[in-house]
Amino acid sequence: MSTWESSSALLKESHAPWDGQAVYNKPGRRPPQAAVGYHKAVERKLSVAVLGATGAVGGEFLTLFERRHFPVGGLRLLASERSAGKRLLIRGKEIAVVPVAPTSFDGVEVAFFSAGASRSREFAPPAMAAGALVIDNSSAFRMDPGVPLVIPEINAHAVGPKDRLIAVPNCSAILVLMAVAPLRALGRIERLVVSTYQSASGGGAALMRELREQTGEVLAGREPRAGIAPDPYAFNLFSHNTPINEAGYNEEEWKVILECRKILGATELKVNVTCVRVPVLRAHSASITIEFAGAAPTEDAVRSALAAAPGVRVIDDRAANRFPTPLLASGQDDVLVGRIRRDLSHPSAISLFACTDQLLKGAALNALQIAELALGLPQPPALPPASTPP
Ligand SMILES: NC(=O)c1ccc[n+]([C@@H]2O[C@H](COP(=O)([O-])OP(=O)(O)OC[C@H]3O[C@@H](n4cnc5c(N)ncnc54)[C@H](OP(=O)(O)O)[C@@H]3O)[C@@H](O)[C@H]2O)c1
C-alpha cells in the first residue's frame, strides 16, 4: 500500500474527521443547523495535498480543514526528505509525511503550497499538469500578470473559472489591505505610510524556535547563540531580514508595495513602508497612515466602514486604552484594527493600528478561502474561534 493510500485509509478509519459530523456525533452534541446544510451542499469530497505540511503555515491547514469543514476526502502530506518517516497526528490519527516528488500530485484535486518559492516553481507545473488547483503561499508567482493574487474579501473578482494557479499575497500586504481596502468607499486613497512589527512566526518554525531558545538563554544569564536572524533576537528588534535592493528597501517592503498595487488594481498608489522584525512569537502588527485624495473621512466613518468589513474586528476603546495587540490577534481569523484617529499633521490622512495572526489570515486561512472561492463552495457555517496558543 502506498503512503498515499495509507493516508486515505487512515482518514477513512479515523471516520473522515473532515466531514465535521464526527465532532457532533459525540453524546449530547448536535450538529449546528448551518453545518448540516453546509455538508449537504458539499457532499463531494476532494483529494487534497499540503506541500510544506511540517512547517509553521502547513500545520495551520490541518486544523483549518476541520474548523472550516473543508471537504477533504484524502490528504497527502508533503515536505522534504528531512521529514521522511515523520507522522503528523491529526484528530488522534497519524498520517505519514512523504518527501515531495513531481508525481506526488497525481490524483490530487487541490494542492496548498507552503514550502518556499523554489519548491513552488519546481512543483506547481507538475501539480497543475496532474489536474490540481494550486494555491501558492510563496512569492514565486505573485507578480506574474497571469496569476491572480487574491484576498477574497477584497478582490474575489480576480479569480476566473479557468484559473489553476492562484497566489496568496505576502502576509504584511494582507494585514495592511484588510485594514485599508474597506476605506476605499470613503474616498480615493493616494498614499499609505506603513511600519510593520513582524513576529518570529513570519520567518517559519525555525525562527520561532530561535526566539524561544534565545529568550531562555538570556533569562538564564547566558550569551544567546546566533542563529538564522542576523542580529540577536531575544529582547531586540531588527530591520526585516531579507536582502536590500538598490533603492534601500528590503524584499519584504518591496513585496508590500508591489502587491498592494496589484491587489487593489491601483498602479499609482504610493506606498512608503518599513518592515521590522520584533520579538513577538506569533502575529504581525502594522501602524498605517492613509492619505486620501480629498479631505480625510471622519473617524466615525472610518470606524463604521471597518466594523462592517468582513474579516475585520474593530478594537478601539480609548477610555480603557484597549487596542489590538499581537497576543489578542493570535489564533484569531479576524484582522484586528484600532487606534483610529485623524493624522493631525495632515488634513487628508487617517492613522490606525492593525494586528493579524499572519499564519492564519496572512497565509493558511487566506489560502483556504481562495480554494473555497475557486471551487464555488458555499460559505462555511459560523466558526468557533481558533484557539492556538501564541
Ligand atoms: N510564516 C508565515 O507567516 C508565512 C506567511 C505567508 C507566506 N509564507 C510562505 O509559506 C511558505 C512556508 O513558510 P513557513 O513559515 O511555514 O516555513 P517553515 O516553517 O520553515 O516550513 C517550511 C516547509 O517547507 C518544507 N520544505 C522546505 N524545503 C523543502 C524542500 N526542499 N522540499 C520539500 N519541502 C520543503 C519544510 O519541510 P521540512 O520540515 O521537511 O524541512 C516545511 O514543511 C514560505 O514560502 C513562506 O514564504 C509564510
The ligand as an SDF file (V2000), in Angstrom:
LIG
                    3D

 48 52  0  0  0  0  0  0  0  0999 V2000
    5.2500   32.0440    8.0920 N   0  0  0  0  0  0  0  0  0  0  0  0
    4.4020   32.9150    7.5950 C   0  0  0  0  0  0  0  0  0  0  0  0
    3.7980   33.7170    8.3160 O   0  0  0  0  0  0  0  0  0  0  0  0
    4.1120   32.9430    6.1280 C   0  0  0  0  0  0  0  0  0  0  0  0
    3.1470   33.8180    5.6650 C   0  0  0  0  0  0  0  0  0  0  0  0
    2.8560   33.8570    4.3070 C   0  0  0  0  0  0  0  0  0  0  0  0
    3.5540   33.0330    3.4510 C   0  0  0  0  0  0  0  0  0  0  0  0
    4.5090   32.2060    3.9290 N   0  0  0  0  0  0  0  0  0  0  0  0
    5.2040   31.3420    2.9780 C   0  0  0  0  0  0  0  0  0  0  0  0
    4.8680   29.9900    3.2670 O   0  0  0  0  0  0  0  0  0  0  0  0
    5.9770   29.1550    2.9860 C   0  0  0  0  0  0  0  0  0  0  0  0
    6.2860   28.3260    4.2210 C   0  0  0  0  0  0  0  0  0  0  0  0
    6.5820   29.1910    5.2980 O   0  0  0  0  0  0  0  0  0  0  0  0
    6.6770   28.6440    6.7860 P   0  0  0  0  0  0  0  0  0  0  0  0
    6.7490   29.8400    7.6370 O   0  0  0  0  0  0  0  0  0  0  0  0
    5.6600   27.6310    7.0490 O   0  0  0  0  0  0  0  0  0  0  0  0
    8.1300   27.9600    6.7660 O   0  0  0  0  0  0  0  0  0  0  0  0
    8.6890   26.7430    7.6460 P   0  0  0  0  0  0  0  0  0  0  0  0
    8.0530   26.7000    8.9820 O   0  0  0  0  0  0  0  0  0  0  0  0
   10.1590   26.8860    7.5710 O   0  0  0  0  0  0  0  0  0  0  0  0
    8.2280   25.4550    6.8230 O   0  0  0  0  0  0  0  0  0  0  0  0
    8.7740   25.1730    5.5620 C   0  0  0  0  0  0  0  0  0  0  0  0
    8.1200   23.9400    5.0000 C   0  0  0  0  0  0  0  0  0  0  0  0
    8.6390   23.7370    3.6890 O   0  0  0  0  0  0  0  0  0  0  0  0
    9.1820   22.4270    3.6120 C   0  0  0  0  0  0  0  0  0  0  0  0
   10.3680   22.4140    2.7610 N   0  0  0  0  0  0  0  0  0  0  0  0
   11.4980   23.1240    2.8830 C   0  0  0  0  0  0  0  0  0  0  0  0
   12.3750   22.7680    1.9270 N   0  0  0  0  0  0  0  0  0  0  0  0
   11.7940   21.7940    1.1940 C   0  0  0  0  0  0  0  0  0  0  0  0
   12.1900   21.0220    0.0760 C   0  0  0  0  0  0  0  0  0  0  0  0
   13.3880   21.1550   -0.4880 N   0  0  0  0  0  0  0  0  0  0  0  0
   11.3010   20.1250   -0.4180 N   0  0  0  0  0  0  0  0  0  0  0  0
   10.0910   19.9490    0.1330 C   0  0  0  0  0  0  0  0  0  0  0  0
    9.6500   20.6620    1.2000 N   0  0  0  0  0  0  0  0  0  0  0  0
   10.4960   21.5680    1.7220 C   0  0  0  0  0  0  0  0  0  0  0  0
    9.5870   22.0930    5.0340 C   0  0  0  0  0  0  0  0  0  0  0  0
    9.7100   20.6840    5.1480 O   0  0  0  0  0  0  0  0  0  0  0  0
   10.7550   20.0230    6.1660 P   0  0  0  0  0  0  0  0  0  0  0  0
   10.1080   20.1300    7.5250 O   0  0  0  0  0  0  0  0  0  0  0  0
   10.8230   18.6260    5.6920 O   0  0  0  0  0  0  0  0  0  0  0  0
   12.0250   20.7680    6.0660 O   0  0  0  0  0  0  0  0  0  0  0  0
    8.4130   22.6760    5.8050 C   0  0  0  0  0  0  0  0  0  0  0  0
    7.3240   21.8080    5.7490 O   0  0  0  0  0  0  0  0  0  0  0  0
    7.0930   30.0680    2.5190 C   0  0  0  0  0  0  0  0  0  0  0  0
    7.0430   30.1180    1.1140 O   0  0  0  0  0  0  0  0  0  0  0  0
    6.7190   31.4060    3.0970 C   0  0  0  0  0  0  0  0  0  0  0  0
    7.2270   32.4700    2.3570 O   0  0  0  0  0  0  0  0  0  0  0  0
    4.8090   32.1360    5.2520 C   0  0  0  0  0  0  0  0  0  0  0  0
  1  2  1  0
  2  3  2  0
  2  4  1  0
  4  5  1  0
  4 48  2  0
  5  6  2  0
  6  7  1  0
  7  8  2  0
  8  9  1  0
  8 48  1  0
  9 10  1  0
  9 46  1  0
 10 11  1  0
 11 12  1  0
 11 44  1  0
 12 13  1  0
 13 14  1  0
 14 15  2  0
 14 16  1  0
 14 17  1  0
 17 18  1  0
 18 19  2  0
 18 20  1  0
 18 21  1  0
 21 22  1  0
 22 23  1  0
 23 24  1  0
 23 42  1  0
 24 25  1  0
 25 26  1  0
 25 36  1  0
 26 27  1  0
 26 35  1  0
 27 28  2  0
 28 29  1  0
 29 30  1  0
 29 35  2  0
 30 31  1  0
 30 32  2  0
 32 33  1  0
 33 34  2  0
 34 35  1  0
 36 37  1  0
 36 42  1  0
 37 38  1  0
 38 39  2  0
 38 40  1  0
 38 41  1  0
 42 43  1  0
 44 45  1  0
 44 46  1  0
 46 47  1  0
M  CHG  2   8   1  16  -1
M  END
$$$$
